[in-house]
Every structure is written in C-alpha cells, then in structure tokens.
C-alpha cells in the first residue's frame, strides 16, 4: 500500500538549524519587498510552510530575521562573479558595459528594498556601525577598478576611473521628481564615460 503524504513527511530527514534559517530567509525576502517591515510572522510561516513558532525557534525575534534578510539582499557574490567574468571581454568598452549591467541590477534591488523598508518605518542603516559607503559598494568599486588594464591608456588611476564610472551608474538609475524619466543603457553609458556627451 503506498505511503500517504503524512508518512512521507515523518520519514523525511529533519532540517539542520542552519538550513531551517536559510529556508525561512528565502521565504521572507519576497515578502519584505512587498510588505516591508510590516510583514507578519504569520505570513512568513505560511510562505515557508512551517508553524509560526518555528520562526521564533530559528530567530530570536522578527527584527533579527529582517536584519538577516537585508544582509542576504545586500550580498554581492553574484555581482562580483559577473564583474570578474567581464575580464573575458577583450575591449575595455565591453568589459565596462558588462560591469555596469551587474551593478545596475544590484542597485535596483538594493534601493527597492531600502525604500519599502523605510516606508514601513524600519531603518535599514540602524545596525550599521559606520555610516560611510557600504562595504559592498567598496568591494564592487575595487572589482570594477581591476577591469582597467595597463593598455587602456587612462588619464587617471583605475580606482578613480572606477569611482567616476560608478557615479554615472548611480545617477543614471535615479528617476522621478527632479531627475526625469530617461536613462542610458549600459553601452551608451560606457560611450558617454569614455568619450563624453559631445558628438
């Protein structure tokens, strides 16, 4: 006689505490983008397919869970890997265009989450000890700087070139009141960076 779903669940190996935390974070991140800090532990438990009490066995409180989710969203491993892959491109313009695409998607994700969290009354910077640029952005800047090679004939050092390029990327992603609605795609942004806005 075949097993029913209850029997299969009983026989399934129990998750380790770390795997359980990771599963809860994975279920919570999309809810944060939708509800901000107003997401309830009931909504989280339903999305994760667990009892509400399990959330509090994995995290001491909702604040710790949200903080962990923010750190997960801020993680830049995939962006750093994409920028590293840009080294495969021979031309500088192509390397930089590849890097801009990675950084732009990161900024969009980051700013969207920060906005919804602030709108719900949560200060995502409250736990930061240093209020300067996030360490993640410093790592990205260093990785972008490494894309400039000795044969690229730069007028400034690579770290300044990377900072100036990222400044363009930041302002290019700003839209709405006071900024307008038009943006440049990655290739055009590189063209403007390398050759200016004059025809």
Secondary structure, 3 states (H helix, E strand, C coil): CCCCHHHHHHHCCCCCHHHHHHHHHHHHHHHHHHHHHHCCHHHHHHHHCCCHHHHHHHCCCHHHHHHHHHHHHHCCHHHHHHHHHHHHCCCHHHHHHHHHHHHHHHHHHHHHHHHHHHHCCCCCCCCCCCCCCCHHHHHHHHHHHCCCCCCCCCCCCHHHHHHHHHHHHHHHHCCECCCECCCCCHHHHHHHHHHCCCC
